[in-house]
Amino acid sequence: MEIYSARVVVGSNLCRCDVIYHDDEYWLVAEWLDTPSEGWSSPARLVGLRGVDHKILQGNDPRIVVSYSLPTFLFDTQTPLPQEHEYEVWDLPPIRIRDKRGMS
């Protein structure tokens, strides 16, 4: 699985965020859970881009630019999400990526 780069404003901060393409959709990776002893990384949380206005820039880095600011709660994996929100979020998806450090 390939890892892409995105530029997104989170709250009031311009950030770089990893992106994966899974199940016919681009997903922002809020945080990685690394298992160095086994050489695997897994997303702690994915934020789907299907309902988020963004641009895909073929052959560029960043590959994706999100058009507006996203709330910080989407990227805070230590705090439960609000019950009401408009985003597609997937906590602890069953996805493992081998040695992501060499792929960004």
The first five atom37 places (N, CA, C, CB, O) and aatype in JSON, in Angstrom:
{
  "aatype": [12, 6, 9, 18, 15, 0, 1, 19, 19, 19, 7, 15, 2, 10, 4, 1, 4, 3, 19, 9, 18, 8, 3, 3, 6, 18, 17, 10, 19, 0, 6, 17, 10, 3, 16, 14, 15, 6, 7, 17, 15, 15, 14, 0, 1, 10, 19, 7, 10, 1, 7, 19, 3, 8, 11, 9, 10, 5, 7, 2, 3, 14, 1, 9, 19, 19, 15, 18, 15, 10, 14, 16, 13, 10, 13, 3, 16, 5, 16, 14, 10, 14, 5, 6, 8, 6, 18, 6, 19, 17, 3, 10, 14, 14, 9, 1, 9, 1, 3, 11, 1, 7, 12, 15],
  "atom_mask": [
    [1, 1, 1, 1, 1],
    [1, 1, 1, 1, 1],
    [1, 1, 1, 1, 1],
    [1, 1, 1, 1, 1],
    [1, 1, 1, 1, 1],
    [1, 1, 1, 1, 1],
    [1, 1, 1, 1, 1],
    [1, 1, 1, 1, 1],
    [1, 1, 1, 1, 1],
    [1, 1, 1, 1, 1],
    [1, 1, 1, 0, 1],
    [1, 1, 1, 1, 1],
    [1, 1, 1, 1, 1],
    [1, 1, 1, 1, 1],
    [1, 1, 1, 1, 1],
    [1, 1, 1, 1, 1],
    [1, 1, 1, 1, 1],
    [1, 1, 1, 1, 1],
    [1, 1, 1, 1, 1],
    [1, 1, 1, 1, 1],
    [1, 1, 1, 1, 1],
    [1, 1, 1, 1, 1],
    [1, 1, 1, 1, 1],
    [1, 1, 1, 1, 1],
    [1, 1, 1, 1, 1],
    [1, 1, 1, 1, 1],
    [1, 1, 1, 1, 1],
    [1, 1, 1, 1, 1],
    [1, 1, 1, 1, 1],
    [1, 1, 1, 1, 1],
    [1, 1, 1, 1, 1],
    [1, 1, 1, 1, 1],
    [1, 1, 1, 1, 1],
    [1, 1, 1, 1, 1],
    [1, 1, 1, 1, 1],
    [1, 1, 1, 1, 1],
    [1, 1, 1, 1, 1],
    [1, 1, 1, 1, 1],
    [1, 1, 1, 0, 1],
    [1, 1, 1, 1, 1],
    [1, 1, 1, 1, 1],
    [1, 1, 1, 1, 1],
    [1, 1, 1, 1, 1],
    [1, 1, 1, 1, 1],
    [1, 1, 1, 1, 1],
    [1, 1, 1, 1, 1],
    [1, 1, 1, 1, 1],
    [1, 1, 1, 0, 1],
    [1, 1, 1, 1, 1],
    [1, 1, 1, 1, 1],
    [1, 1, 1, 0, 1],
    [1, 1, 1, 1, 1],
    [1, 1, 1, 1, 1],
    [1, 1, 1, 1, 1],
    [1, 1, 1, 1, 1],
    [1, 1, 1, 1, 1],
    [1, 1, 1, 1, 1],
    [1, 1, 1, 1, 1],
    [1, 1, 1, 0, 1],
    [1, 1, 1, 1, 1],
    [1, 1, 1, 1, 1],
    [1, 1, 1, 1, 1],
    [1, 1, 1, 1, 1],
    [1, 1, 1, 1, 1],
    [1, 1, 1, 1, 1],
    [1, 1, 1, 1, 1],
    [1, 1, 1, 1, 1],
    [1, 1, 1, 1, 1],
    [1, 1, 1, 1, 1],
    [1, 1, 1, 1, 1],
    [1, 1, 1, 1, 1],
    [1, 1, 1, 1, 1],
    [1, 1, 1, 1, 1],
    [1, 1, 1, 1, 1],
    [1, 1, 1, 1, 1],
    [1, 1, 1, 1, 1],
    [1, 1, 1, 1, 1],
    [1, 1, 1, 1, 1],
    [1, 1, 1, 1, 1],
    [1, 1, 1, 1, 1],
    [1, 1, 1, 1, 1],
    [1, 1, 1, 1, 1],
    [1, 1, 1, 1, 1],
    [1, 1, 1, 1, 1],
    [1, 1, 1, 1, 1],
    [1, 1, 1, 1, 1],
    [1, 1, 1, 1, 1],
    [1, 1, 1, 1, 1],
    [1, 1, 1, 1, 1],
    [1, 1, 1, 1, 1],
    [1, 1, 1, 1, 1],
    [1, 1, 1, 1, 1],
    [1, 1, 1, 1, 1],
    [1, 1, 1, 1, 1],
    [1, 1, 1, 1, 1],
    [1, 1, 1, 1, 1],
    [1, 1, 1, 1, 1],
    [1, 1, 1, 1, 1],
    [1, 1, 1, 1, 1],
    [1, 1, 1, 1, 1],
    [1, 1, 1, 1, 1],
    [1, 1, 1, 0, 1],
    [1, 1, 1, 1, 1],
    [1, 1, 1, 1, 1]
  ],
  "atom_positions": [
    [[0.85, -1.17, 0.0], [0.0, 0.0, 0.0], [0.89, 1.23, 0.0], [-0.97, 0.0, 1.22], [1.83, 1.33, 0.79]],
    [[0.6, 2.15, -0.88], [1.41, 3.36, -0.99], [0.91, 4.43, -0.02], [1.39, 3.89, -2.43], [-0.28, 4.53, 0.25]],
    [[1.85, 5.22, 0.49], [1.52, 6.32, 1.39], [1.78, 7.62, 0.64], [2.35, 6.26, 2.72], [2.85, 7.83, 0.08]],
    [[0.77, 8.48, 0.64], [0.87, 9.78, -0.02], [0.96, 10.86, 1.05], [-0.35, 10.02, -0.96], [0.86, 10.59, 2.25]],
    [[1.15, 12.08, 0.59], [1.24, 13.23, 1.49], [0.09, 14.18, 1.21], [2.6, 13.94, 1.33], [-0.33, 14.35, 0.06]],
    [[-0.42, 14.81, 2.27], [-1.48, 15.81, 2.13], [-1.09, 17.06, 2.91], [-2.86, 15.26, 2.62], [-0.34, 16.99, 3.89]],
    [[-1.6, 18.16, 2.47], [-1.52, 19.41, 3.23], [-2.93, 19.73, 3.69], [-0.91, 20.59, 2.37], [-3.87, 19.77, 2.89]],
    [[-3.06, 19.94, 4.98], [-4.37, 20.2, 5.56], [-4.21, 21.18, 6.72], [-5.04, 18.88, 6.04], [-3.23, 21.13, 7.47]],
    [[-5.17, 22.07, 6.86], [-5.21, 22.96, 8.01], [-6.04, 22.24, 9.08], [-5.83, 24.38, 7.65], [-7.19, 21.88, 8.86]],
    [[-5.4, 22.05, 10.24], [-6.07, 21.43, 11.39], [-6.19, 22.51, 12.45], [-5.28, 20.17, 11.93], [-5.19, 22.98, 12.99]],
    [[-7.43, 22.9, 12.74], [-7.63, 24.05, 13.61], [-7.12, 25.28, 12.88], [0.0, 0.0, 0.0], [-7.7, 25.7, 11.88]],
    [[-6.03, 25.86, 13.38], [-5.41, 27.01, 12.71], [-3.98, 26.71, 12.26], [-5.4, 28.23, 13.63], [-3.24, 27.63, 11.9]],
    [[-3.59, 25.43, 12.26], [-2.22, 25.05, 11.9], [-2.18, 24.33, 10.55], [-1.61, 24.17, 12.98], [-2.96, 23.41, 10.31]],
    [[-1.26, 24.75, 9.69], [-1.03, 24.06, 8.43], [-0.17, 22.84, 8.72], [-0.35, 25.0, 7.37], [0.92, 22.97, 9.28]],
    [[-0.64, 21.66, 8.35], [0.04, 20.41, 8.69], [0.26, 19.55, 7.46], [-0.77, 19.63, 9.73], [-0.44, 19.66, 6.46]],
    [[1.27, 18.68, 7.56], [1.46, 17.61, 6.6], [0.85, 16.37, 7.23], [3.0, 17.4, 6.24], [1.02, 16.12, 8.43]],
    [[0.15, 15.59, 6.43], [-0.51, 14.41, 6.94], [-0.34, 13.28, 5.93], [-2.01, 14.69, 7.23], [-0.44, 13.51, 4.73]],
    [[-0.09, 12.07, 6.42], [-0.04, 10.92, 5.52], [-1.45, 10.58, 5.05], [0.61, 9.71, 6.21], [-2.43, 10.81, 5.75]],
    [[-1.51, 10.01, 3.85], [-2.77, 9.6, 3.24], [-2.57, 8.21, 2.66], [-3.25, 10.61, 2.14], [-1.53, 7.91, 2.07]],
    [[-3.57, 7.35, 2.82], [-3.55, 6.05, 2.15], [-4.8, 5.94, 1.28], [-3.47, 4.88, 3.18], [-5.79, 6.63, 1.51]],
    [[-4.74, 5.07, 0.29], [-5.89, 4.76, -0.55], [-6.33, 3.35, -0.21], [-5.56, 4.91, -2.08], [-5.59, 2.39, -0.42]],
    [[-7.55, 3.23, 0.33], [-8.05, 1.93, 0.8], [-9.54, 1.86, 0.54], [-7.74, 1.72, 2.32], [-10.26, 2.83, 0.8]],
    [[-10.01, 0.73, 0.03], [-11.43, 0.54, -0.28], [-11.99, 1.66, -1.16], [-12.24, 0.45, 1.02], [-13.06, 2.21, -0.88]],
    [[-11.25, 1.99, -2.21], [-11.68, 3.01, -3.19], [-11.87, 4.4, -2.59], [-12.96, 2.58, -3.85], [-12.7, 5.17, -3.07]],
    [[-11.11, 4.71, -1.57], [-11.23, 6.02, -0.93], [-9.88, 6.45, -0.38], [-12.29, 5.99, 0.2], [-9.09, 5.62, 0.08]],
    [[-9.62, 7.75, -0.43], [-8.44, 8.32, 0.23], [-8.8, 8.58, 1.69], [-7.96, 9.64, -0.49], [-9.89, 9.05, 2.01]],
    [[-7.83, 8.27, 2.56], [-8.01, 8.45, 4.01], [-6.8, 9.21, 4.57], [-8.18, 7.08, 4.73], [-5.66, 8.86, 4.28]],
    [[-7.06, 10.24, 5.36], [-6.01, 10.89, 6.13], [-5.65, 9.99, 7.31], [-6.45, 12.32, 6.62], [-6.55, 9.44, 7.96]],
    [[-4.37, 9.83, 7.59], [-3.94, 9.04, 8.74], [-3.67, 10.01, 9.88], [-2.65, 8.17, 8.39], [-2.7, 10.77, 9.85]],
    [[-4.52, 9.98, 10.9], [-4.39, 10.9, 12.03], [-3.15, 10.59, 12.86], [-5.63, 10.84, 12.91], [-2.49, 11.49, 13.37]],
    [[-2.84, 9.3, 12.98], [-1.67, 8.88, 13.78], [-1.32, 7.45, 13.39], [-1.96, 8.98, 15.33], [-2.19, 6.65, 13.05]],
    [[-0.03, 7.14, 13.44], [0.44, 5.78, 13.18], [0.78, 5.09, 14.49], [1.67, 5.78, 12.25], [1.33, 5.71, 15.4]],
    [[0.45, 3.83, 14.58], [0.89, 2.97, 15.69], [1.98, 2.07, 15.11], [-0.31, 2.13, 16.33], [1.69, 1.2, 14.29]],
    [[3.21, 2.27, 15.54], [4.35, 1.53, 15.0], [4.67, 0.33, 15.87], [5.57, 2.44, 14.88], [4.61, 0.39, 17.1]],
    [[5.02, -0.77, 15.21], [5.52, -1.97, 15.87], [6.89, -2.27, 15.26], [4.52, -3.2, 15.7], [7.01, -3.15, 14.41]],
    [[7.92, -1.53, 15.71], [9.25, -1.65, 15.09], [9.82, -3.06, 15.15], [10.2, -0.71, 15.76], [10.51, -3.48, 14.22]],
    [[9.55, -3.79, 16.21], [10.11, -5.13, 16.34], [9.59, -6.08, 15.26], [9.8, -5.7, 17.71], [10.26, -7.04, 14.9]],
    [[8.39, -5.8, 14.74], [7.81, -6.62, 13.69], [7.86, -5.96, 12.32], [6.38, -6.95, 14.04], [7.57, -6.59, 11.3]],
    [[8.24, -4.67, 12.28], [8.34, -3.95, 11.01], [7.01, -3.51, 10.42], [0.0, 0.0, 0.0], [6.91, -3.29, 9.21]],
    [[5.97, -3.39, 11.26], [4.65, -2.99, 10.79], [4.23, -1.66, 11.42], [3.62, -4.08, 11.11], [4.66, -1.31, 12.52]],
    [[3.38, -0.94, 10.7], [2.69, 0.23, 11.24], [1.22, 0.09, 10.9], [3.28, 1.57, 10.66], [0.85, -0.46, 9.86]],
    [[0.37, 0.59, 11.79], [-1.07, 0.58, 11.57], [-1.63, 1.95, 11.91], [-1.76, -0.52, 12.43], [-1.13, 2.61, 12.82]],
    [[-2.65, 2.39, 11.18], [-3.27, 3.66, 11.53], [-4.04, 3.55, 12.85], [-4.21, 4.13, 10.41], [-4.77, 2.58, 13.07]],
    [[-3.89, 4.55, 13.7], [-4.7, 4.61, 14.92], [-6.09, 5.14, 14.58], [-4.03, 5.52, 15.99], [-7.09, 4.73, 15.17]],
    [[-6.14, 6.05, 13.6], [-7.42, 6.62, 13.17], [-7.28, 7.07, 11.72], [-7.86, 7.82, 14.09], [-6.26, 7.64, 11.32]],
    [[-8.32, 6.8, 10.94], [-8.4, 7.29, 9.57], [-9.57, 8.26, 9.46], [-8.57, 6.12, 8.56], [-10.61, 8.08, 10.08]],
    [[-9.37, 9.31, 8.65], [-10.42, 10.28, 8.38], [-10.67, 10.23, 6.88], [-10.02, 11.74, 8.85], [-9.79, 10.56, 6.08]],
    [[-11.87, 9.82, 6.49], [-12.22, 9.68, 5.08], [-12.34, 11.02, 4.38], [0.0, 0.0, 0.0], [-12.85, 11.99, 4.93]],
    [[-11.85, 11.06, 3.14], [-11.92, 12.3, 2.36], [-13.12, 12.34, 1.42], [-10.64, 12.46, 1.56], [-13.3, 13.32, 0.69]],
    [[-13.94, 11.32, 1.43], [-15.09, 11.27, 0.51], [-15.99, 12.49, 0.67], [-15.89, 10.0, 0.75], [-16.45, 13.04, -0.33]],
    [[-16.27, 12.92, 1.89], [-17.16, 14.06, 2.11], [-16.43, 15.36, 2.41], [0.0, 0.0, 0.0], [-17.05, 16.34, 2.84]],
    [[-15.13, 15.38, 2.18], [-14.3, 16.57, 2.48], [-13.81, 17.15, 1.15], [-13.09, 16.2, 3.42], [-13.26, 16.44, 0.32]],
    [[-14.01, 18.45, 0.96], [-13.57, 19.09, -0.27], [-12.04, 19.09, -0.33], [-14.11, 20.54, -0.37], [-11.37, 19.61, 0.56]],
    [[-11.5, 18.49, -1.4], [-10.04, 18.38, -1.55], [-9.68, 18.3, -3.02], [-9.49, 17.14, -0.78], [-10.53, 18.07, -3.88]],
    [[-8.4, 18.49, -3.3], [-7.88, 18.38, -4.66], [-6.79, 17.32, -4.68], [-7.33, 19.75, -5.17], [-5.97, 17.23, -3.77]],
    [[-6.8, 16.5, -5.73], [-5.76, 15.5, -5.93], [-4.83, 16.04, -7.0], [-6.35, 14.1, -6.32], [-5.26, 16.34, -8.11]],
    [[-3.55, 16.14, -6.67], [-2.54, 16.68, -7.56], [-1.69, 15.51, -8.06], [-1.66, 17.76, -6.85], [-0.78, 15.07, -7.36]],
    [[-1.98, 15.02, -9.24], [-1.28, 13.86, -9.78], [0.21, 14.14, -9.93], [-1.88, 13.44, -11.13], [0.61, 15.14, -10.52]],
    [[1.03, 13.25, -9.39], [2.48, 13.33, -9.54], [3.15, 14.4, -8.7], [0.0, 0.0, 0.0], [4.34, 14.66, -8.89]],
    [[2.44, 15.0, -7.79], [3.01, 16.07, -6.96], [3.14, 15.63, -5.51], [2.16, 17.33, -7.06], [2.57, 14.62, -5.1]],
    [[3.9, 16.42, -4.75], [3.97, 16.24, -3.31], [3.75, 17.62, -2.7], [5.34, 15.61, -2.87], [4.61, 18.48, -2.87]],
    [[2.67, 17.89, -2.01], [1.72, 16.89, -1.55], [0.81, 16.39, -2.68], [0.88, 17.46, -0.43], [0.58, 17.1, -3.67]],
    [[0.33, 15.2, -2.53], [-0.58, 14.61, -3.52], [-1.99, 15.17, -3.37], [-0.6, 13.07, -3.38], [-2.73, 15.29, -4.34]],
    [[-2.35, 15.5, -2.12], [-3.71, 15.96, -1.82], [-3.64, 17.25, -1.02], [-4.52, 14.88, -1.05], [-2.81, 17.39, -0.11]],
    [[-4.52, 18.19, -1.36], [-4.67, 19.42, -0.59], [-6.13, 19.52, -0.17], [-4.21, 20.69, -1.43], [-7.03, 19.53, -1.01]],
    [[-6.35, 19.6, 1.14], [-7.7, 19.74, 1.67], [-8.05, 21.22, 1.62], [-7.82, 19.18, 3.14], [-7.25, 22.08, 2.0]],
    [[-9.26, 21.52, 1.14], [-9.65, 22.89, 0.81], [-10.03, 23.77, 2.0], [-10.78, 22.86, -0.12], [-10.06, 25.0, 1.86]],
    [[-10.3, 23.19, 3.14], [-10.69, 24.0, 4.3], [-10.18, 23.35, 5.59], [-12.24, 24.17, 4.36], [-9.72, 22.21, 5.59]],
    [[-10.27, 24.1, 6.67], [-9.77, 23.65, 7.96], [-10.62, 22.5, 8.51], [-9.74, 24.81, 8.96], [-11.85, 22.52, 8.44]],
    [[-9.93, 21.5, 9.07], [-10.62, 20.39, 9.74], [-10.48, 20.56, 11.25], [-10.04, 19.01, 9.28], [-9.48, 21.11, 11.72]],
    [[-11.46, 20.1, 12.01], [-11.39, 20.27, 13.46], [-10.29, 19.41, 14.09], [-12.75, 19.92, 14.09], [-10.0, 18.3, 13.63]],
    [[-9.71, 19.93, 15.14], [-8.61, 19.24, 15.81], [-9.05, 17.9, 16.41], [-8.02, 20.13, 16.9], [-8.22, 17.0, 16.54]],
    [[-10.31, 17.76, 16.79], [-10.74, 16.5, 17.42], [-10.56, 15.3, 16.5], [-12.2, 16.6, 17.86], [-10.44, 14.17, 16.98]],
    [[-10.53, 15.52, 15.19], [-10.33, 14.4, 14.27], [-8.94, 13.78, 14.41], [-10.54, 14.86, 12.84], [-8.75, 12.6, 14.13]],
    [[-7.97, 14.58, 14.83], [-6.58, 14.15, 14.89], [-6.09, 13.87, 16.3], [-5.7, 15.19, 14.25], [-4.93, 13.48, 16.49]],
    [[-6.95, 14.06, 17.29], [-6.61, 13.77, 18.69], [-7.1, 12.37, 19.02], [-7.24, 14.83, 19.66], [-8.25, 12.19, 19.43]],
    [[-6.24, 11.39, 18.84], [-6.65, 10.0, 19.02], [-6.75, 9.59, 20.49], [-5.68, 9.08, 18.3], [-7.19, 8.48, 20.79]],
    [[-6.35, 10.47, 21.4], [-6.4, 10.15, 22.82], [-7.74, 10.54, 23.46], [-5.28, 10.86, 23.55], [-8.04, 10.14, 24.58]],
    [[-8.55, 11.32, 22.73], [-9.81, 11.8, 23.26], [-10.95, 11.24, 22.41], [-9.85, 13.36, 23.27], [-10.87, 11.25, 21.19]],
    [[-12.01, 10.75, 23.04], [-13.14, 10.23, 22.25], [-13.74, 11.31, 21.35], [-14.23, 9.67, 23.19], [-13.75, 12.49, 21.69]],
    [[-14.23, 10.88, 20.2], [-14.87, 11.81, 19.27], [-16.2, 12.31, 19.85], [-15.1, 11.12, 17.91], [-16.85, 11.6, 20.62]],
    [[-16.6, 13.52, 19.47], [-17.95, 13.96, 19.85], [-18.98, 13.02, 19.22], [-18.21, 15.45, 19.39], [-18.73, 12.44, 18.16]],
    [[-20.11, 12.86, 19.87], [-21.13, 11.96, 19.33], [-21.69, 12.46, 18.0], [-22.26, 11.79, 20.33], [-22.03, 11.66, 17.13]],
    [[-21.79, 13.75, 17.85], [-22.34, 14.34, 16.62], [-21.21, 15.03, 15.86], [-23.48, 15.34, 16.95], [-20.63, 16.01, 16.33]],
    [[-20.92, 14.51, 14.66], [-19.98, 15.19, 13.76], [-20.25, 14.68, 12.36], [-18.49, 14.94, 14.18], [-20.92, 13.66, 12.18]],
    [[-19.75, 15.39, 11.37], [-20.09, 15.11, 9.98], [-19.02, 14.33, 9.21], [-20.35, 16.4, 9.27], [-19.11, 14.22, 7.99]],
    [[-18.04, 13.78, 9.89], [-16.9, 13.18, 9.22], [-16.94, 11.65, 9.29], [-15.61, 13.69, 9.82], [-17.47, 11.07, 10.23]],
    [[-16.36, 11.02, 8.28], [-16.21, 9.58, 8.27], [-14.89, 9.25, 8.98], [-16.23, 8.99, 6.81], [-13.82, 9.61, 8.5]],
    [[-14.98, 8.59, 10.12], [-13.81, 8.29, 10.94], [-13.79, 6.79, 11.22], [-13.83, 9.11, 12.27], [-14.81, 6.18, 11.51]],
    [[-12.59, 6.23, 11.14], [-12.42, 4.79, 11.36], [-11.28, 4.62, 12.36], [-12.12, 4.01, 10.01], [-10.11, 4.79, 12.01]],
    [[-11.62, 4.28, 13.6], [-10.61, 4.04, 14.64], [-10.09, 2.61, 14.56], [-11.19, 4.32, 16.04], [-10.87, 1.67, 14.39]],
    [[-8.79, 2.46, 14.68], [-8.1, 1.17, 14.7], [-8.54, 0.24, 13.56], [-8.34, 0.5, 16.03], [-8.97, -0.89, 13.81]],
    [[-8.42, 0.71, 12.33], [-8.79, -0.16, 11.21], [-7.82, -1.34, 11.1], [-8.81, 0.63, 9.88], [-6.66, -1.21, 11.49]],
    [[-8.27, -2.47, 10.59], [-7.4, -3.65, 10.49], [-6.47, -3.56, 9.27], [-8.26, -4.93, 10.39], [-6.53, -4.39, 8.37]],
    [[-5.62, -2.55, 9.28], [-4.69, -2.29, 8.17], [-3.29, -2.3, 8.75], [-5.01, -0.93, 7.45], [-3.02, -1.66, 9.76]],
    [[-2.4, -3.03, 8.09], [-0.98, -3.02, 8.5], [-0.14, -2.71, 7.27], [-0.56, -4.4, 9.14], [-0.37, -3.24, 6.19]],
    [[0.82, -1.84, 7.46], [1.72, -1.44, 6.38], [3.14, -1.74, 6.82], [1.55, 0.07, 6.02], [3.58, -1.33, 7.89]],
    [[3.84, -2.46, 5.99], [5.22, -2.83, 6.32], [6.14, -1.64, 6.1], [5.68, -4.04, 5.48], [6.16, -1.04, 5.03]],
    [[6.91, -1.31, 7.14], [8.02, -0.37, 7.07], [7.65, 0.93, 6.37], [9.18, -1.0, 6.35], [8.26, 1.29, 5.36]],
    [[6.66, 1.65, 6.89], [6.17, 2.87, 6.25], [7.22, 3.98, 6.15], [4.99, 3.39, 7.0], [7.09, 4.87, 5.32]],
    [[8.27, 3.94, 6.98], [9.24, 5.02, 7.0], [9.93, 5.22, 5.65], [10.27, 4.76, 8.07], [10.29, 6.34, 5.32]],
    [[10.1, 4.18, 4.89], [10.76, 4.31, 3.6], [9.83, 4.63, 2.46], [0.0, 0.0, 0.0], [10.28, 4.73, 1.32]],
    [[8.51, 4.79, 2.74], [7.54, 4.94, 1.68], [7.01, 6.35, 1.53], [6.42, 4.02, 1.9], [6.46, 6.66, 0.47]],
    [[7.14, 7.21, 2.53], [6.53, 8.55, 2.46], [7.18, 9.4, 1.39], [6.63, 9.26, 3.8], [6.79, 10.55, 1.2]]
  ]
}
